[in-house]
Amino acid sequence: MKSKNLLSTLVLGLFALSVAGGCSKKSGSDETSKTTETAPTARVLQIHTWSNYISPAVIEAFEKKTGAKVSLNFFSSNEELLAKLQAGARGYDIIMPSSYMIQALKELNLIQPLGSLDWPELAKLSKRFQNPSFDPKHEFTIPFAWGTTGIAVNRAKIKNAIDSWDWIFAHPELKGQVTMLDDAPAVVGAALKYLGYPYNEASPEAFAKVKALLMKQKKWLKAYSAEVLPLLESGEVALAQAYSGDVLQARRKNPNIEYVLPKEGAELFVDTMAIPVGAPVPELAKEFMRFTLQIENAATQVKHLFYSPVVDLTGVAGTEELLKNPAINPTPELDKRLEIMIESAERSEAIQRLWTELKSS
Ligand code: N2P
């Protein structure tokens, strides 16, 4: 593993960037911050998460069960989350890092051990999350959801068959109609796949090619955007790099939106829940984690937000059709095209260098 110094330098640099870029925001319209009516004695659970990621119905049920209040605020990339914590942000009880970020959070002593958990719910985790390589004994994390990062296609604007990243990277005639995520590893990873490399490729040669491609693409791109959902709902873009669940959510308001996993391959991400050091109510945080694993709540999650569940929902009423949707449960054929990002401090540093150069060009 890499030295802490390198990682610290990296994340501090990033914090400056994310603040300058205005990436963080308070509650969006899909989720409500509910601290205003809190009685002085009510416990408040502060969750720092991705937008459009926790069902309001699950939050309400948790509040009802515990009498606590949940307050949500959002980050738009793992790097932004890490940078905030590294720069001293405190007060969160739960954060939701992707699997590749857990090692760094542990090394930097930013998350705390969960202690021994005797939850029967853990037995309900799907096989791949029972002993996941990123935290085999659930010492620091509980899996929350997973999904893929592919292409949202707006059929009202584009009729062609879209099956490749080529449409995202090599169609300058779509000037001003294409967005990429404001998520450095996701953008670099997609470019690597388009260029025929593995998602986790780290060679300087590959990175030089990625940089050239992204610099060229930036000239005609509409934006790097963390808030893809409103862009898709309003139909103002033709194509967008997007997370699977967000695309399916957008379809509720705009049925012209489709989700494509490009033939070159894409990322499969796994997001987890962890408790930062200094969390005000860690026991309540654990209660919430356990609550999300309960079948009824996991089912509510997938029904509302379309991210793939970490628990086995086979046979659970109302989820059958959803679980057949390849955008939620990729077929074995699609699965072969997917790769999970692997933790590497050197590679993360190279990605951030490239990202800074790209953003400031
Ligand atoms: C939901 C974000 C999905 C998380 N809007 C990607 N890791």
Residues whose N, C-alpha, C, O or C-beta is under 5 A from the ligand:
A	BS01	N2P	W50 S51 N52 Y53 S98 Y243 D246 F269 D271
